[in-house]
Amino acid sequence: KQEVTQIPAALSVPEGENLVLNCSFTDSAIYNLQWFRQDPGKGLTSLLLIQSSQREQTSGRLNASLDKSSGRSTLYIAASQPGDSATYLCAVNNYGQNFVFGPGTRLSVLP
Amino acid sequence: EADIYQTPRYLVIGTGKKITLECSQTMGHDKMYWYQQDPGMELHLIHYSYGVNSTEKGDLSSESTVSRIRTEHFPLTLESARPSHTSQYLCASSEGSGGNEQFFGPGTRLTVL
């Protein structure tokens, strides 16, 4: 059964820092991995989707990498801003299966 | 504009009432999902659908029911609300069955008194 973990559970950084969020999964035969952002009391916003054949995806200041063999993905946020404060979740799925979500990393970027 | 909608956004209701949470998407996606999330806690899949007339139970047991009569519409019903049903309910959709990108609605925050 696929299990997803995220480290750290919470992170607080000063504005302008570059930071890395980690996601690990137990079954490396994944089809997709998706990173989301969730603001308090809101729905999830899709940030990046990495297909199993890809190694990384970039969108603006965000870069997500995927290492299937080691069961890991990282989300890199460059030049963090207070507006980046949110909970970041990763989700993975094996072909034909539903997505399995991690518990999330709660990020606070201090001005 | 293609999007996914949920109504109501907030609902406060008394114990024993029947409620229906609405979810609609205009992206033409086949697969739709309902998740339950308590504040600060993980998402739990409670229902999903592969398409019209298809409904499946998710990983977390729920007293709610769903229906899928039209591709774009996936309502969730609680026949008799209880305080234990207080939570946020999130609807999502994706294209196809292989696990394509998921898109989420804004959520419905339900409080049962």
Interface residues (C-beta under 8 A of the other chain):
Chain A: Y31 N32 Q34 F36 G41 K42 G43 L44 T45 S46 L49 L89 A91 N93 N94 Y95 G96 Q97 N98 F99 F101 G102 P103 G104
Chain B: Q6 Y33 P39 E42 L43 L45 Y48 G58 D59 Q88 L90 A92 S97 G98 G99 N100 E101 Q102 F103 F104 G105 P106 G107 R109
